[in-house]
């Protein structure tokens, strides 16, 4: 019996406004399991940019939280520091969305096209691209991949849905943005990059699920 494929899942905290989008994360993990693969969850061991009260959507002044510790909430503690993960130990990599992808994994939310990606995240993403292993990016997470591609000097196709301002910013980073509905995916066959809008567009969890399931299935098939 063939060994199950290992799919890295990069989380950015816990909660849509300051970390990983919980529903997108769980849908990703469920889709991986249903494909008979094994999720290898990871997050950077760092302080998150800020803490948002998800009831009021206001910043909690003076509170600090750790991205890895918060992400552990989603996966029942089964998670590793991304620093310890190498491309040769996994078959593919998926980034669920949530503003943590644009605040903690990179600072796109603050600096736009001039953003920087967290060192361990950019190192692993570059390793995957160079090894020609597939990467899936969900919701706003394509911003991370856009910066990685820019640093690698490659032009990739991505989608964040159809938000004109965000798409324009990604284009400034040298990517080809393709408007795509929440239930569909954009596949860059050459570079093995798959993206889906999820809650950038989805109005229902079932819409986000459809796109994420297609993304995971495609990423695994390319691995």
N, C-alpha and C positions, 0 to 999 in steps of 0.2 A: 504494500500500500504506500502510495506517494506521501511524502511528508507535507503537512499543511503549509501553505505559503504564509510568510510572516509580513504583515502589513503594519508599518509604523503609523501611529496616529498622534499628531502633534497638537497638544492642548495648550491653551493660553490663559488658564485660570478657570473660574466658574461663574458664569452669569453673562448674559448678552452685552451688558453695558460696559463691563470692565474686564471680561475674560472670555472664555469659550462659550458659545451659544449651546446651552445644555441639550436642547432637542436635536440640533444638528449633530452634536457629538454622539448622542445615544443612537440616533438613526444611522450614523456612520458605523458604529460598533455593531449594531444589529445586522446591517447589510453585510459587513465583513464575516460575521459568524454564519449567516445564511449561505454565504458562498463557500463555506467550508474552510475558510482561512482563519488565521490567528492574529488578533490585534496585539501590537506591541506599543502600549501607550507611553507617552513621554511629554515632558514639559521642561522649560528652562527653570533652573533654581535661582530665582531672582525676585526682587520686589516688584509688584505690579505698579503701573503708572500712577493709579489712584484707585480709590474705592468708591463705588456708586451704590447708593441705597436703591434697590430695584423696585421698591414700593413708591418712592417719590421721584426717582430718576435724578436725584441731587447728589453731589459729591459729599462724602462723609469726611469732614475736616479732621485731620490728625490721626486717622486710622491707616494702618499699613497692613498689607497682606502679601504673602508669598505665592507666586504663580504656580509652582510645583505643588505646594501644600493645598491650594485651592482646587487645582485640577484633580487632585487625588479624591476629592469628594465625588466626582462624576464616575470614577472607575473603581470605587470600593477599595482604594488604596493600591491597586495593581498598576503601578506607574513607576517610571524610571526618569532620572535626570537625563535630558537630551545630550548632555555632554558625554555620556557613556555609550551612546549609540553611534555605530558606524554603518555606512551604506552597505558594506559587505555582510552585515548580519540581518538585513531585511530585504524583502523582494519589491516593496513599493512603499510609498509614503503618502499620507492623506492629511490635509489641514482642514478641520472643520472651521466654521466662521465664528462670528461674535467679535465685538469691538476689541477684544483682547488681542486678536490677530494684528490689528492696526495700532494698538497701543503698547503691547508687551512684546510680541514677536518682532515687531518693527514699530517705528514711530510715524507711520503714514498719516495717522489721524491728526498729527500736529504739524508735520513738515511736508506732507504731500509728496510730490515727485523728488524732493530732496531728502527723503527719509533714509534711515539706516536700518538694517536688519540685525537683530540680536546675534552676536558672534557664533554661538553654537548652532543656531537655526540656519544661518547662511552657510556655515561650513557643511552641515549635513545635506542641505538642499543642493549645494554645488557638487558634493560627492555623488548624489543620486543622478544628477544630470550627466555628469562625466561618465558614470557607469552605465548610462542609458537605461536606467530603471525608472518606471513611471511614477508620476506625482499627480495627486488629485488635490484641487483647491476649491473650497466651498465658500459661498457668500462673499465677504470682503477679503478673504485670505488670498485671492489672486494678487492683491497689492504686494504681498510678501514675495510671490513668485515673479512679479514684474521687476522688482528691484534686483532679485537674484539673477534674472536673465540679463538685465542691464549690465550688471557687474561682469557677467560671463561674456558679454558682447554678442548675444544671440537674440534674434527677433522671434517671439512666440505669439501664438494666438490664445487669447483668454476671453472670458466673459465675467462681468459682475452683474449682468442683467441688462438694464437699459438706462441706468441713471446717467444723464448726459455729462454732468460735471465730473463724476468719478471716472467715467470712461475717458473724458478729455485728459484728466490728470494721468491716467495710465498710458495714454498715447504719448504724452510728453516723455514718458519713461522708455519709449521705443517699442511698445507692444502693439499688436494688432487686436483691437477690441471688436468683438462681434456680439451684437445684441442677441440675447437668447432668453426664452421664457423659463420660468422657475422649474418646469417639469422636464426640461431638456438639458443637454450637456454640449459643451464645445470641446472638441478633441483636436489637439495639435499632434498629429501622427508623427511628424518628424522628430519632435523633442519629447514625445510621450508625456504631454501635459494635458490633463483633463480638468475642466472647470464647470461649475453649475451655480446659478444665482442663489438658490435656497431662499432664505429670508430677506435677501435684498429685494425680492419680488413676491415671494410666496405669501398668500393670504390665509392659507390653511396648512396644518402640519402634513396633511396628505400630499399637498403639492410639493413641499420641501422633500418629503420622503421619496417621491417618484424620481426627482432629479438626483438625489443623493444615491439612491439604489442603482440608477443607471451609471453614475460616476464610479461607484465602487466596483460594480461588475466589469466595467470597461478597464479600470486600472488593474484589476486582478488578471483580466484576460491578456493584458499587455505585459504582465510580469513574467 
